[in-house]
Amino acid sequence: MAKNDGKTKQVILIRMDQDLSFGKITAQVAHASLSSFLNREKSDPLPENNELILKLSEADREWLSHRFTKVCLGVKDEVELLSLYNKAKTKGLKCSLIKDAGFTELLKPEYTTVGIGPDFIDIINEVTGHLKPFKVK
């Protein structure tokens, strides 16, 4: 693994079996990254007072203090995406499963990406270390 300033990273898993434009993939990655960092699912209610208070873990502080390292990795299909999401949740990692609404490029709502972390590299690698970087077709 390439050396970075910190000991943490965030990983975004992207399905390789969907035929999405680069712009659509980019938007889905942004959704996954932010949602995972905030440790919120889309269905989580927002506070009535409109104040969102973030409690930073040691890994969050490390990640925010350095280069915000993100790695986008490819998964072959929805089955692998969901399997790795569940594995990350079981390990106690912050993660977020993103489902596109199906209004533009997809014909129906579908899972597209998963954000994992930020967290310590060795913990995330237990879940995603076998995957290869995502490449646009």
Buried (B, 14 or more C-beta within 10 A) or exposed (E): EEEBEBBBBBBBBBBBEBEBEEEBBEBBBBBBBEBBBBBBEEEEEEEEEEEEEEEEBEBBEBBBEBEBBBBBBBBEEBEBBBEBBBBBBEBEBBBBBBBBEEEEBBEEEBBBBBBBBBBBBEBBBEBBEEBEEBEEE
